[in-house]
Amino acid sequence: MTIHLAKHHGMCFGVRDALRATHSAAQAAPVTILGQLVHNPLVDAHLRTLGVQMGTLSDAPSAPTPDVVITAHGASDNQRTAWKEAGYRVTDTTCPLVHKAHDALRTLVREGYFPVVIGQAGHVEVRGLVGDFPEAIVLLTEEEAAEVPFRPKFGVISQTTQPVTHVLKVVDALKRCHPRAEVRFVDTVCQPTKQRQTALVELCAVCDTVVVIGGRNSNNTRQLVESARKLGSIAHQVERAEDLDPAWFQKSQHVGVTAGTSTLDETVRAVMDRLQVLAAEQKSGSALAGLVSMVTSRVQ
């Protein structure tokens, strides 16, 4: 069994910056994170060791500490203003590429386009994107695009962690359903997401099995799992090395490894180390089986 690590994998710069900013804020004063900083339970556990408290992002600000942190997934301008006006000191760790998506949607609305966001309606990033535009439509599938009422001008962006190939299909579906409408699409899928999806295609071309490392509620991690399966590989999602099941790899020849954008470097290393151990055990087991077979045949 040979182990292959994706060319692009794991933690992105936006998550690293968010972690650094939160560490700095926590060292200066007690802080409350308004939600999950990133979708990774190991990060949550680490932050709790620093004394960080967990709160919720809402339009009615309430937190146990005067210092609060907005997560990497962002928030609406209305929510930021509400927390500041309520007297809280706000550390904003919103990913710059999420800020870019907010700016794109704001510009489209200002230019008279009806706002459409392609993504998961319940995802914290999407809730932040549409929080200042209650009229906005959120859709995820081509079927949902077919149900959108006609508007003369649609301005479309996407959740930053959606696969761009999927997003383009939904945009095309909207155009087909409303051929008389002007549909302006601004690509807000982030570059780290694109890089990890592209690297996954290369990985699946040579691997029969793929391990995707990341939080269960991480959208970009889940998208990597789904993409790997669509590409014909057997895919398993794990949050840590201990989740690996040796039975998964009994028939595997080439195992690929990738990770979502909120996955810690040390978690990737631990998974790689565990897989190398399993590969060595598999090799020694095969050698032993071969030796037993040889001895048995000679005895016969």
C-alpha positions in Angstrom: 0.0 0.0 0.0 1.4 3.3 -1.1 0.4 6.6 0.5 0.0 9.8 -1.5 -0.5 13.3 -0.1 -2.4 15.8 -2.1 -0.4 18.7 -3.6 -2.7 21.2 -2.0 -4.3 20.2 1.3 -5.1 21.4 4.8 -5.3 24.7 6.6 -5.6 27.9 4.5 -4.2 31.4 5.2 -7.6 32.6 6.4 -7.9 30.0 9.1 -4.3 30.5 10.2 -4.9 34.3 10.5 -8.1 33.7 12.5 -6.3 31.4 14.9 -3.4 33.9 15.4 -5.8 36.8 16.0 -7.8 34.8 18.5 -4.7 33.7 20.3 -3.6 37.3 20.5 -7.0 38.5 21.8 -7.2 35.7 24.4 -3.7 36.5 25.8 -4.8 40.2 26.3 -8.1 39.6 27.9 -10.9 37.0 28.4 -12.8 36.6 25.1 -15.9 35.0 23.8 -16.0 33.5 20.3 -19.3 34.2 18.6 -19.8 30.8 17.1 -17.3 28.1 16.0 -14.0 29.9 15.0 -13.5 27.3 12.3 -15.4 24.0 11.7 -12.9 21.8 13.6 -13.6 20.3 17.0 -9.8 20.0 17.7 -9.4 23.7 17.3 -12.4 24.2 19.6 -10.8 22.0 22.3 -7.5 23.9 21.9 -9.2 27.3 22.3 -10.9 26.1 25.5 -7.6 25.4 27.1 -6.8 29.1 26.6 -9.9 30.0 28.6 -11.8 31.1 25.5 -15.6 31.0 26.0 -18.0 30.0 23.3 -21.0 32.2 22.5 -23.4 32.8 19.6 -23.6 35.4 16.9 -27.0 37.1 17.1 -28.8 40.4 16.4 -29.4 40.7 20.2 -25.8 40.9 21.5 -25.1 39.1 24.8 -21.8 37.6 25.8 -20.1 36.8 29.2 -17.0 38.9 28.3 -16.6 42.4 27.0 -14.3 41.2 24.3 -15.8 39.1 21.5 -14.4 37.4 18.3 -16.3 37.2 15.0 -15.4 33.9 13.4 -13.6 33.3 10.1 -16.9 32.7 8.4 -17.9 36.3 8.9 -21.0 38.2 9.8 -23.4 40.7 8.4 -22.7 44.5 8.7 -25.9 44.8 10.8 -24.5 42.2 13.3 -21.1 43.9 13.5 -22.7 47.2 14.2 -25.1 45.8 16.8 -22.3 44.3 18.8 -20.2 47.4 18.7 -23.1 49.6 19.7 -23.8 47.3 22.6 -20.4 48.2 23.9 -18.4 45.1 23.1 -14.9 45.2 21.8 -14.9 43.2 18.6 -12.0 41.3 17.1 -13.0 40.4 13.5 -11.3 37.3 12.1 -13.4 37.1 9.0 -11.4 35.6 6.1 -10.4 38.3 3.6 -12.0 36.1 0.8 -15.3 36.1 2.7 -15.0 39.9 2.9 -14.5 39.9 -0.8 -17.8 37.9 -1.3 -19.6 40.5 0.9 -18.2 43.3 -1.2 -19.2 41.6 -4.4 -22.8 41.1 -3.3 -23.0 44.7 -2.0 -21.8 46.0 -5.3 -24.3 43.9 -7.3 -27.2 45.1 -5.2 -26.0 48.7 -5.5 -26.0 48.3 -9.3 -29.6 47.1 -9.3 -29.2 43.3 -9.5 -31.4 41.0 -7.4 -29.1 39.1 -5.0 -28.7 35.4 -5.3 -26.2 33.3 -3.3 -25.3 29.8 -4.2 -24.7 27.8 -1.0 -26.1 26.2 2.0 -28.9 28.3 3.5 -28.1 27.3 7.1 -24.3 27.8 6.9 -23.0 30.6 9.0 -21.1 32.2 6.1 -24.2 32.3 4.0 -26.3 33.7 6.8 -23.8 36.5 7.1 -23.8 37.1 3.4 -27.5 37.6 3.2 -28.0 39.2 6.6 -27.9 42.7 5.1 -30.2 41.7 2.2 -33.3 40.0 3.5 -34.7 39.8 -0.1 -31.8 37.6 -1.2 -32.5 34.1 -2.5 -30.2 31.3 -1.4 -30.1 28.2 -3.6 -27.9 25.1 -3.8 -29.0 23.0 -6.7 -30.0 23.3 -10.4 -33.5 22.2 -9.4 -33.8 25.1 -7.0 -32.6 27.5 -9.7 -35.5 26.4 -11.8 -37.9 27.6 -9.1 -36.5 31.1 -8.8 -39.1 33.7 -9.8 -38.2 35.9 -12.8 -36.2 39.1 -12.2 -34.9 41.4 -14.9 -31.4 41.3 -13.4 -29.8 38.6 -11.2 -26.6 39.2 -9.4 -25.1 35.9 -8.3 -22.2 35.0 -6.0 -21.5 31.8 -4.1 -20.4 30.6 -0.7 -16.6 30.6 -0.8 -16.3 26.9 -0.1 -18.6 25.5 -2.8 -16.9 23.6 -5.7 -16.7 26.0 -8.6 -17.8 23.3 -11.1 -21.0 22.9 -9.1 -21.5 26.6 -8.8 -21.2 27.1 -12.6 -23.8 24.4 -13.3 -26.3 26.2 -11.0 -25.5 29.5 -12.7 -26.1 27.9 -16.1 -29.4 26.5 -14.9 -30.6 29.9 -13.8 -29.7 31.3 -17.2 -31.6 28.5 -19.0 -34.7 29.1 -16.8 -34.7 32.8 -17.4 -33.3 33.5 -20.9 -34.7 37.0 -20.9 -33.0 38.0 -17.7 -29.5 39.4 -17.3 -27.5 37.1 -15.1 -24.3 38.5 -13.8 -22.1 36.0 -11.9 -19.2 37.0 -9.7 -16.9 34.1 -8.9 -16.4 34.2 -5.1 -15.2 30.6 -4.6 -11.9 31.0 -2.8 -8.6 30.0 -4.3 -7.7 27.5 -1.5 -11.0 25.7 -2.2 -10.3 25.5 -5.9 -6.7 24.4 -5.3 -7.8 21.6 -3.0 -10.5 20.4 -5.5 -8.0 20.4 -8.4 -5.4 18.5 -6.3 -8.1 16.0 -5.4 -8.7 15.3 -9.1 -5.0 14.5 -9.5 -5.1 12.4 -6.4 -8.1 10.3 -7.4 -6.5 9.6 -10.8 -3.9 7.4 -9.1 -5.6 6.3 -5.8 -8.3 3.7 -5.3 -9.0 5.0 -1.7 -8.9 8.5 -0.3 -8.9 9.7 3.3 -10.2 13.3 3.8 -9.3 14.9 7.1 -11.6 17.5 8.6 -14.5 18.4 10.9 -17.8 16.7 10.3 -19.5 20.0 9.9 -16.9 21.5 7.6 -18.5 22.3 4.3 -15.3 22.2 2.2 -14.2 18.9 3.8 -17.6 17.4 3.0 -17.3 18.6 -0.6 -13.9 16.9 -0.9 -15.5 13.6 0.2 -18.3 13.9 -2.2 -16.0 14.9 -5.1 -13.7 11.9 -4.4 -16.6 9.5 -4.6 -17.9 11.1 -7.8 -14.4 10.6 -9.2 -14.6 6.9 -8.5 -12.5 6.6 -5.4 -13.6 5.0 -2.1 -13.6 8.0 0.3 -13.4 8.1 4.1 -13.7 11.2 6.3 -11.8 11.3 9.6 -11.3 14.1 12.2 -8.2 12.5 13.7 -5.8 9.6 13.2 -7.6 7.5 15.8 -10.6 7.4 13.4 -8.8 5.4 10.8 -10.0 1.8 10.5 -7.5 -0.7 9.2 -10.3 -2.7 7.6 -10.8 0.2 5.1 -7.4 -0.5 3.5 -7.3 -4.3 3.3 -7.6 -4.2 -0.5 -6.1 -0.8 -1.1 -3.1 -0.4 -3.3 -2.8 3.4 -3.4 -4.3 5.6 -0.6 -4.6 9.3 -1.1 -4.7 11.9 1.7 -6.2 15.4 1.6 -7.6 17.7 4.2 -10.1 20.5 4.6 -9.0 24.2 5.0 -9.6 24.1 8.8 -7.5 21.0 9.5 -4.5 21.4 11.7 -1.0 20.5 10.3 -0.4 18.2 13.2 -3.6 16.3 12.5 -2.4 15.7 8.9 1.0 14.5 10.1 -0.6 12.1 12.6 -2.9 10.6 9.9 0.1 10.2 7.6 2.1 8.5 10.3 -0.7 6.1 11.1 -1.2 5.2 7.5 2.5 4.5 7.1 2.3 2.2 10.0 -0.7 0.4 8.5 1.1 0.2 5.2 4.1 -1.4 6.9 1.9 -3.9 8.7 0.1 -4.7 5.5 3.4 -5.4 3.7 4.8 -7.6 6.5 1.5 -9.4 6.6 1.6 -10.1 2.9 5.2 -11.3 3.2 4.3 -13.6 6.0 1.4 -15.0 4.1 3.6 -15.6 1.1 6.2 -17.4 3.3 3.5 -19.6 4.8 2.2 -20.4 1.4 5.6 -21.3 0.2 6.4 -23.6 3.1 3.0 -25.3 2.8 3.5 -26.0 -0.8 6.9 -27.6 -0.2 5.5 -29.8 2.6 2.8 -31.0 0.3 
